[in-house]
Amino acid sequence: MTITTINYKLLPFCLCKSDPSIDTTTMSNVATKVAVVGGGISGAVCASTLAKNGISVTLFESARGPGGRMSQRREISEDGKELLFDHGAPFFSASNSDVLRLVHEWESKGLVEEWKENCGSFDCISKKFLDIEQEAPNKKYVGIPGMNSICKALCNETGVESKFGVSIGRLECLDDEKWSLTGLDGQNLGRFSGVVVSDKGIASPRFTDVTGRPPPLDLSLTPELALKLQDIPVSPCFALMLAFSEPLSSISVKGFSFKNSEILSWSHCDSSKPGRSTASERWVLHSTANYARGIIAQTGLQKPSSATLTKVAEELFQEFQSIGLNIPRPFFMKAHRWLGKCFPNCEHSEGAEMSLG
């Protein structure tokens, strides 16, 4: 069994019977049937690229639909209003020429559009906005009509069979160097000549903490991969979704990071993005990783209770109000936990040139 990393932007790692110099342009000569685990941006781009190179691809995603950290959340307020939030990655930018070609292709299909609003930072000590960008070095792009539009389109391309609501329980390399995948429910998911995984949780002790079962991939059989996985950073985050009846006129920018806050790291006005409803003003706040780690240390990695999420929502909103910008009470407020995130200002994977905002 040989383990190799595909030399393509946005892809974390690949398991296949292949030469270490393999890349996506030659993989079709080696593996004709590949499983992609994870329907976020990495998995979706990978599945699409492999399919375009003539490879039969089956994508497995544990959630009900694609998107991962580029998901869009649908909520209903008490008075029956539909509210949509990009509660993961607020936007993305790109500078690498290969990735920019992808972005321009998505743009031509109406899947993405530039978000032209100014962003900056806010110092919680001086109570002032700083570093407001009049013209960012790289364009900020958003999915249309939601951040998940890109993943939806890629997962439905010709040559990609997508299976949602399917969690991987076991990943095993057989004697014929094929990979056997088994669902968390024990279902046989098939044999594949290559597997691409977009979440290090497939071989992390965190999988056991959440499910009570051993990780799908036994790292004792793949020491080389174990070393690679150690270098992939994972940080937790809580997101707070807010909806206001009136615009927050006291805030001069539509997205900003927080300086000198132990609780908040980022906020953005989701309803200011192109293709979004402006019936209400919707904001999304992200906590700091340290704040999220503190909550998780108290409550564990299991799905957080409604009481925990309510407590988190109040603490994040109180910090938002405390910055002194006369922020009213929203008519909708709900928190969500991300166990691992690649934003803000974090490369999606080593060597990637697509940054999730």
C-alpha angles and dihedrals in degrees: 000000000000124000119207139169116232110238095230131110118261096018118116106196144329135211116206145130096262151112114280091240092064120132134172094273093060102030092092087068090058111031122031098174119045134174119213115200112206132034099218123112094286095049094041095050090045094050092048094048094048091048091052087055091057098262122138106237131194114188120202121199125176093208125077091255143005127280111080107189087358092063125132117222122217117206134171120219123221091263092052100260117150111233124190123196134183089215095170123043108009095201141332137227133198137199104165112099094226092052092044089057088056092048092050089050090053089046092054089053092051093247096120138025136185116265102217100185120120120252132192143146135275124218109216091201100051091030090225137125113243138188095016105185116225092181120012119216090234127034118252112231129194132188118254121259089354138357089256093062092093094053092045092055095045093048090054098050122122111277095027119103108193123200115190128192090034119125121195113236101174137017113191133176110220130209092262088056091251120133120237118206123200125187123237086251092055096258116148105240097185143258124289136184091219138020127200116196122196098185125062087208087085087080102020129110084232087076089062092047090055102038104022089234132105116266114275092242119055103221092196086074093049109042092161091057091045089061092048092051093053089065095055108096120221122187127181123228140181118219123203120204116205132182123193130191092221133035117268093243093176091069111081098194134048097225133024144162123229124240120200096011121125092195110038128049105168145005134183140178103244095188090060092070120100116266094025129121115256095196087112135010109252126193132184122204126196123206125223116264091242092056091050092048090053093054092045091050088058099040105027131228097292118108106293117249122244088250091056093048091048090052091048092048092054094047094049093046093047089054089050091052093046094065087082103243098126095249113182127218111277122232089226129037129165135157129217130190124226111193092200131014141183099203156126104037095341127129111242093230139348110299094007121141098197111092121196105221 
